[in-house]
Amino acid sequence: MCPFDRDRLPGTAAVRAVDLAVVGAGAAGLAAAIFAARCEPALRVCVIDGARHLGAKILVSGGSRCNVTNRVVTERDFWGGSSRVVRRVLRAFPAERAVEFFAALGVALHEEEDGKLFPDTNRSRTVLDALLAAASASGVIVDDRRRVHGVQRDGDRFAIAADDCRYTARRVVIATGGRSLPKTGSDGHGYTLARTLGHGYVDTTPALVPLILSGDRHATLSGVSHTVALTLLVDRRVRVRIGGSLLWTHFGASGPAVLNVSRHWHRARLEGGTIAVLLNVCPGESFETLESWLLTQERAKARARVATILSTRLPLSVAEQWIDACGLARDVTMAHLPRQARRQLIHTLLEMPLEVTDSRGYNHAEVTAGGIPLDEVDAATLESRICPGLHFAGEILDVDGRLGGFNFQWAWSSGWVAGRAAATSIVLTATTPGRADASLD
């Protein structure tokens, strides 16, 4: 039942006028509501969400530990729309402010590899509980299990239709997320709401998602992890180079390097053209440096197996698979490695084609690429340039970050910008003579 009107007649829909309605109670939505309410405490701020369990995406993130942010976050950690817009939003509420915000909520963070910041409890539940407590303390009404079916402009207000309840609001923030992890409630419905209000749409694809490979090499190596560099070629031109750890799996490959390259593979497939992914298992090396190293090893350890020598730089199982790929016997020694075979092995170590057939899709994607175009929002307020009074926050926008806490930082930063801008605008119009919505009721 709608918490605003428990005395309505049976069979009628509750109606409630609020100042700010935030559609979506995920990371960005809760942040927007909290920051709006703190900015202007007199406002009636309501978060509306259709999920049976709030914050499901927060709870499963980071292996249920929640990578809250990163020590250093810049626009270069993101892809999608205008980097200028991303930079302005991030600077309005940078990573250090996010750390201070959570510390004030009683959530201390600690740093791990690559600058990732996790709660000291190592539990995502700590983050979600802190956000919900902050919302409650700020006077935010969180109306869950109430899916929003439509948002329309109605004069100087918005009319919002939800399950068994209707709302009117002076301003609206849409923070419904994208399409990733649909079991958590992210089914892309927010795009439909935005399009009915006149917005465009950048076609979406999964991002930060494991890739499916053909062949059987990956199954043999399942569970093995090592450092690599991946190069994505589109029509024989380098689109992106990404380094990091790769994890072989029974279906293909995962790990940070693969997850980060996945959005680029999907975008390239969406565009059409010839796509190739090359795997370098000796990142940082060139043909010349690897050949010099192998020749040095041959002089010093002529009787050693080639696989044994390679295992000093990468897992033995990987070394043996690469030797197999060159048509060499696994017990071949350095002394019996012909020049041509050595050169072929080096080329294979530096550029092994990965036969990517697909990804594991939205069900396994951590984030969505694409969404509401950034050129349709004001960089300073994330307010729509098409529908005044409408703001956006979070994953619904055409912004996706690399692995490492960057997408959560985008949620906090965009929530700060959208929430405070919406709240400030409501008060401004209420106190400016002649403006349409000139009262707070």
N, C-alpha and C positions, 0 to 999 in steps of 0.2 A: 504494500500500500504506500502511496505517496506520503512522505512524512509531513508535507505542508498542509494537507487537508484530510484529516481523518474523520471529519464529520459530514462529508458530502453524502448526498442521497445515493442509495444503491442503484447501480446501473449507469451512473453519470461519471464522467471523467473529471478528476480533480484539476483545478487550474490554479497556478500560482505565478504571481509576478515577482521576478527577481531582477537584480541589477545586472549581474553577470552570470551567464550560464556557460560552464565548461563541459563540453561533450567529450567524455573519455577520462577515466580515472587511472590511467597508467602513469609512468614517470613524468612525462611532460604535462599531462593534465593536472595531476596533483600539485606539481610545482607551480603551474600557472595560477591555480586557485589559491595556494598558500601565499604566493607573492602578491597577488591582487588584494587579498584580504588584509595582509600586513600593511600594504601601501595605503589603503583606504578602509579602515576598520568599520566604518558606518555602513558600508555596502553589504547587500545581501548577495553572497556568492554561493553558487550551487554547482556541484559536479554531478553529472548524470552518466551512468554507465550500465550497460546491459549484462555485464558478466555476473555469474553466480558467485565467483570468488575474486575479489579485487586484487589487482597487482600480480596476477599469475605470471606475467612476463618478467617482472622484477624477480620473482621467486625462483625461476628456473635459470636466470642469467648467470653467467660465469660459473657454471657447474654448481648452481645453487649457493654461490658465495657472493655474487653481485660485484662486478668490477665497476665501482661507482664513478671513477674518472681516471685521468692520467696525470702524472706530475706536470707534463708539458703538453698543451693542446693548442694547435694553430689551425688555420684554414687549410694548410697543406695536408692535414690528416683526413680530409674529407673529399668526396667526389659528388658529382651531381650538378646542381645549378651554380650560379655566380659565386665565385670565391670572395668577392667583395662583400656580398650580403652575409656570407658565413662568417667572415672576419669581423664584421661589425657586431653581429650577434654574440660571438664568442667574447669579444672585448668588453661587452656590456656586463657579462657575468662570467669571468674566466675561471679556470680550474681552481685557483687558490681561494676564490670566493665560495666555490662549491665545497671545498674542504672545510672552510670556516662555518658554512651553513650547517653541514652535518655534524660538526663538532658541537655546535650550539644545541643540536637536537640530541646530543649524547651519543653520537655515532663517531667514534674515533676511527681513523683510517691508517693503514700501514702500507708501505710501498713494497712491491715485488718486482720481478724482472721486467725490463722495458718500461719502467715507470708506472706500472699498473697500481692503482690504489684500491684496496679492499677493506671492508670493515674489520676491525680487530677480532670480532666474534667469528669471522668467516662464515656468516650466515646471512643470506639474502633477506630472511624474515626480519632481521634487525633494521634494515633499511626501510622496508615497507611499513613496519610498525611505527617507525619514527615519522615517516611522512604522514601516515594517517593520524597520528597523535598531534602533529603540527597543524594539520588541517582542522581538526576538532578544536584545538586551542585557539585557532584564529577565527573561529566562528563559521567555518565553511560547512555547508550541508553536503554530505556525500550520499547521493540517492542511487543505490546500486540495484541490480537486477531490473533495470528499467531501460530497455533499449530505445534509443532515439530513432524514429522512422523518417522524420522530415524536419527541415529547418527552412522557414520562409521569412522573407522580409514583410512586415506588416506595419506600414506607416513608419513611425520612428522607433519601432520595436521589432523584435524577432519573435515569431511564433514557433514553438518547438513541440512537435508531437512525439510522445513516448508511450510506452506500454501503460495503458490505463491512467495516464496523467498528461496534462498539457502545461506548458510553461510559456510565459512571455518574458523577454529579457531585453535590456537596453543594448547589451553587447554580448557577443558569443565568441568563445574560443573553441575551435575544433582541434582536438588532440587525440584522435581515435587510432593513431598508429597507422601501419601499412597493412601488408598481407602476410608478413612472416609469422611463423608459429600460430596458425589460425586457431589451434585448440585453446590458446590463451585469450581469445576474443578478437584478435586482429584479423578481420576478414575483408578489409578494404571498403567497408561501408562508408567510411568518411569521405572517400573520393566521390561517391554518389551524392552525398549531402552537398559537397562543395560544387559539384558540377551543376546541380539544380539551382545554385545561386550564381551561376554564370562563369565559374572557373574552368580553366583549361586543365590539361592532364598530360603529364609525361608518362608514357607507357612504363609500367613497373616490371621489374624482374627480381628474382631472389638475389640476395647478396650475403656475404659471409656464410656460405653454404658449402658442404663437402661436394666433391666432384666424382662422378661415376666414370670409370675407365673400362675400355675394352681389353681383351686379352686376359692372361692369368698371372702375370708377374706380381700384381698388387696382392692377390690372394696368398701367394707364397710368402710375401713379405709382411703380411698382416700383423700389426702390432709394433712394427719397427718404426722408429722416429729418428730423423737426422736433419741437419741443416742443409738447405738447398737455395737455389735461385731459380725463379721461374720467369720465362720471357713469353709474352703473348704477342703473336704476330697476326696482323689482319691484312690480308692481301699482300703478304710478304714484307710488310712494314711493321717495325716494333711499335706496339701500342703502349705496353707498360712492362717494366721489369720489377719484380718483387722478391725480396729475400725473406728468409725465416725458416721455421721448422716445418717439416712435412711428416705426416703420419700416414703410413700405408694401412689400408683397411680391406676388409673382405669384398667391398663393393668398388673400391677405387682409392681415393686419397682425401685426407683432411689435414688439420694442422693449420697454424697461422698463415703460412705462405699460400696455401691452397685456398683458404677461406678469403683472404684478401684479393686474390686474383679472380675469384669466382664471379664477382660482380662485373668485371671487365669482360670475362668470357661470355656472360649472358648478354651484356650490352652489345658486344660484337655480333653475337648470333642474331639479336634483334635487328641489327642494322643490315645483316646479310654480308656476303663476302666470304673469302676463304680464311679460316681460322686455324692457327697452329699454336700449340703450347710446347715449349722446349724446356727440358729439365736439366739443370746443371747441379751435379752432386758435389762439385768442388768449387763452391762460390768463392770469388776473390782471386781465382787463378786464371791464367791465360794458357793458350796452347804452349807457348814458349816456356813458361815457368813450370808447367806440369812435365813437359818433356825433359827439362833440365833436372828436375827432381827424380824422375824415373831413371835417367841415365846415371845419376849419382848413386841411387839405390842398387842399380845393376852392378856397378863397379864394387860397391861395398858388400853386397849380399847376393852374389850371382846365383847361389843355390836356393835362395828363398822363393817360395811360391809368389806369383804376382798377386794372388788374392790376399796373402799374408801381408805384403807390403801395402796394398791398398787399404787393408783393415786398420792401418794406423791413422787413416784419415776419414774413414766412413765405416759403418757396420759391415762385418764380414759377410753377412747374408746379402747385403746390397752389392758388395764388391763381386761376389760370385755370380749374381744375376747379370751384372754388367759384363763380366767376362763371358758368360754364356751368350749374351747378345752379340758379342763380337765373333762368335763361332770358335772360341778358344777352349781348350780343356781346362778344367778347374785346377788341375795339378801342374799347369805349365809354370816353369821357373823363370826368373828374370833372365837367366843366361840363354834360355830357349825362346825368348820373345822376339820375333823378327821385327825389323824396323817398321815395315808396313803395318804389321799387327799392332805395334806400339802406338803408331800414329792414329790408327783407327780407334783404339781403345781411348786415347785422349779425346778425340772428337766425340766419342760416345759419352764420356764422363762429363763433357762440357755442354753437349746438346743432344740429349736423348728425347725424341718426340714422345709426348704423353698423348695417348689417343683418348681424348675426352669425348664421351658420347652425350652426357647430360649432367645435371646436378641432382641432388636429392630433393630439390624443390622447396616451396614455401614451408612445408611441414618441418623442415630441418634448418631453414635459413634463420639467422639471428637478426636480420634487418632487411628492409626493402629498399631497392634502388628505384628512383623515379618518384612520381607523385605530383603535388601541386607546384607549378613552376615558380621559381623564386622571383622572376621578373613581374609576377602578379601580386607581390606583396611589398610593402614599404620596409626597407631594411631597418629603420629605426624603431618600428613598432610592430612589425609582422602583421600589420593590418592589410586587409585586401584592398587592392587598387580598383577592384571591380564592384565589390559590395561593401560600402562603408559600414563600420561597426563590427565587421567580421574579422577575427584574428585566427592565426594558425600557430601551432607549436608541435615540435617533435617530428616523428618519423613520417607523418603525412606529407611533409614538404619534400621537395626533390633534393634531399641531402642524405648521404649515407657515409659513415665514417669507417675507418679501418678497425681491425680488432684491437682491443686494449683499453676500453673504457670511454672511447671517443663518442660513441652514440649516446651513452648516458649523459655525457657532458653536453651534447647538443640538446638533450631533453631539458636539462637544468637551465641552460642558457636561453633557449628559445622560450621556455616557460616563464623565465624572469622577464624577458622583453615583452612577450604577448600579455602576460597577466598584469604587469604594472602599467603598460600602455593602455590597456582596456579600462582598468580601474581609474587611472588619471583622467581619461577622456570622459568617463561617466560623470565624475565630479565637476570637470570643467564645463560640460554642457549644462549641468544642473545649476551652476552659479553664474553663467553668462547670460545676461538679459537678451531675450529675443531668440535664444536657441530653442529648438523643438522640444527636447526632453528636459524641461526646466524645473524638475522636482525629483526628489528621491522618494516620494511617497512616504 
